[in-house]
Structures are given as C-alpha cells and as structure tokens.
C-alpha cells in the first residue's frame, strides 16, 4: 500500500499534531517545528557542500537529532502517545561541545567579529546558524506561551548554533580562504 503525499486535510489552515489534535497552521508549535525542519534542510545543504568526512558524519548525526526534535515538537503535549519518540540526551550536547573544541584547536584565535562570507560553503553554514537561532527563539516563544517544550531542546539548539559558527570558521580554514573580519566604522 502506498501513501499519498497530499491528504487535503490542511486546505482550511489546520493540521494535526502527533496524537491527533487539530491546530492552526499558524500556531507557535507548528512554527517551532517548521523552523526546525527548515534548519534540518539547511544542515543537509551544508553537508552536501563539504568534502570533509568527519564534518559530513557530524552533520548527518545532527540531522538525526533535529528530526527527533521536530517529532517531539509535533506531539501534543497534553496527550499520552502510544508511539515512542526518541529522546535528546545531554550526551548529544556534549558531542557538539567536543567537536567544537576539536575544531577550535585548528583555528587561529578569534580577535574580531566575523562577517558571513568568503566562500559559498562558509556563507551557507552561517545561514544555517541563523536559521538555528530562529528555531531556538521559536521554541522559547512556545515555552513562554505556556506550552511545554523540553528544556534540553532549547539547550541543544543553542549549542548547535555555536557549533555552526565554529563549523563556518573551520570550513574557512579547510578551504584556505580568509575570514572576513568586521571592522567598525570610525
């Protein structure tokens, strides 16, 4: 049996959370997991632009975690689910921190703010970082509006944006291009 990609159930601006609850497509929960989905797409785009095997493996792992986060955000927090959604663990955050520390060892000290650019791969990594910050903000907004968001999701997204910044610097290093420092106008 094949599934059709279109169901026509969303034609009136509603969608179903995992658990069956119908909500507006404009709800903060839909916005949050939509931003995570967009981030996952950009991470895939970044992964497709690197030839570094370790970075590719990291980014594949990150995509898996983002899919888990999206699934958790797509659940109705008021319902007990019959299906098990994978969890995000503190070790997932430690993985990002470890990889950032390893990349930083290869880089010159950061002495200025860095402007996004210098190479398409570097720029796309900065775009992913910005989308990650938006996903984090939308999860915080969802939480601020009294809808449950597991705190580890916000922590993971916060650390991931740091990882993506470090990856942009590391990509600059791998490609042998020069970082573009921001020099304030005087």
Secondary structure, 3 states (H helix, E strand, C coil): CCCCCCCCCCCCCEEECECCCEEECCCHHHHHHHHHHHHHHHHHHHHHHCCCHHHHHHHHHHHHHHHHHHHHHCECCCCCCCCCCCCCCHHHHHHHHHHHHHHHCCCCCCCCCEECCCCHHHHHHHHHHHHHHHHHHHHHHHHHCCCCCCHHHHHHHHHHHHHHHHHHHHHHHHHCCCCEECCCCC
